[in-house]
Amino acid sequence: MDQRPFGEDGEGPYLALEFVFGRSASALSKVVTRAGQALPLPAALSIARDVARGLAYAHALPLPDQTVGIVHRDLSPDNVLV
């Protein structure tokens, strides 16, 4: 059996992802907003920096038999775990 986290089977292409426990940036934003607060600038910048680092790493990652790395096609606060 193929052990790659991505590929294609009888139902089409797939990508298996690791389960990561956490809260999305969107949920965090809602909690902060409901409390009448704003996310502190250092926290927001830290999250943005980590997202940029993760995307840069993924984009540069060589894939087997390909010259192009991974491109995340749905970057949104719902898809950023903090």
N, C-alpha and C positions, 0 to 999 in steps of 0.2 A: 504494500500500500504506500502511496505517495505521502511523504511527511511534510511537504512544503506548506506554508501558511497561505499560499495563493495558488490558483490554478483554474482548471475547468473540469467539470464532471458532466454527467448526463443531463443535469439541469441547467448548466451554464457556468459562467465564471463565478469564482468565490474568493473571498479574502477572510481568513480566520484571524480574529483579533484576541489579544489577551484581555481578560476582564480586569479592569483597574477600578478599585473602589475609590469613590470621590464624589465631589459635587461639581456640577458644571459651572462655568463662569456665568452663564445665564441665571442659574439658580442663586448663585452667590450675589449677583447684582440685584435680584428681586428681594432677597433678604435684607440687604443693606438699604435699598430704597424704601422698603416697608418700615424700616427703623428710622426713616427720615435722615439718613446719613449718606455720605458718598464714600466710595471705596478710596482709602488713603492712596495718594499718588505713588508712594514707594511700592505698595502692594500691586497696583495696576501696572506699573512699569516692570516689576518683577515677573508678573504673569506674561506681559507682552514680550519681554526678553526671552523667557523660556519657550514661548510659542515660536518665536523667530528662530531660536537655536534648533528646536525640534524639526521645523520645516526645512531649514538649511541642511541638517543631517539627512533627512529623508530624501531630499532632492538630489543629494550627492551620492546616495547609496547605490552602488552598482548591483544590478539584478543579473541572475544567470542568463547568459545568451542575449543580453540586451546592453545597450550603451546608455540608456536613460534610467534615472532613478525614479523613485516613487513621487507622485504628485497628489497632494490631498485636494480633492475636488469639492469639498464641502466644509470649508473652514468657517465656523461660526461660534458664537459663545456657547451654544448647546453642545458643541463638539470639543470644547476645551475643558479638561478636568483640572481642578485646582485642589 
